[in-house]
């Protein structure tokens, strides 16, 4: 609780809220010699964890960046990228949507698999082991995360330790009940650890909304919107509660957060609605009430404008995924 009496906000927790793996797809490259893999899966978020060896990662239209053992690369935006033993090596495999593996000419190949636990051993110093994880992201909260990230963010092992060690690797490679959930949560842990290191590293470029959480005008408004998003907020009511004029609050909020207060609230409500819709037992009326829409019709209309599909279609898609 901050001195104003309003609940505090953990900016990273807020940023990552709603971002979680579901049916995570893991690929691996356990190779020697000259090799390269091109990723065209279109995932808005992807991870590359270098277990041992050394590789180069090249985002589409970018420059090659080296990865060392223990480094984690976070790729955002869905653009293709290449992981290779050296810059300029031509890819001999392409990872496509859903984890499909093909040749560069489009011929289907056997899907990549997580290797057995013995692959962790660096007994062969020339062998490289890279694990890739692919995310599906579609909530409004996640859009803010994607906007805050560059196409390629590399977290070096010296900055943020990757939580996947030999014992964890052995566990996720063991076939058994609940393995997919284990893969999903392991991937979430790697992502959160990497992004926490990225956003708090020395010299990090902090997004405006992050700075807003310490602003004396905007921070109280944000805390109110987060504490009770279902409240029938208006700009005058928000300004009255924060002790600022409507014009000053609107101007300052827009400058730091990048959008007006009511637009921010609408997107947050829709992001919360997307999370609630993943529960098939929660009715649309209940979701609407919890996130602050007058009725299911109002929620449905706003949700479709934001996500491009109705709440029921979104729910069916999430259930299928």
Secondary structure by P-SEA (a helix, b strand, c coil): cccccccccaaaaaaacccccccbbbbbbbccccbbbbbcccccbbbbbbcccccccccccccbbbbcccbbbbbccccbbbbcccccccccbbbcccccccccccccccccccccccccccccccbbbbbbbbbbbbcaaaaaaaaacccbbbbccccccccccaaaaaaaaccccaaaaaaaaaaaaaaaaaaaaaaacccccccccccccccccaaaaaaaaaacccccccaaaaaaaacccaaaaaaaaaacccccaaaaaaaaaaaaaaaaaccccccaaaaaaaaccccaaaaaaaaaaaccccaaaaaaaaaac
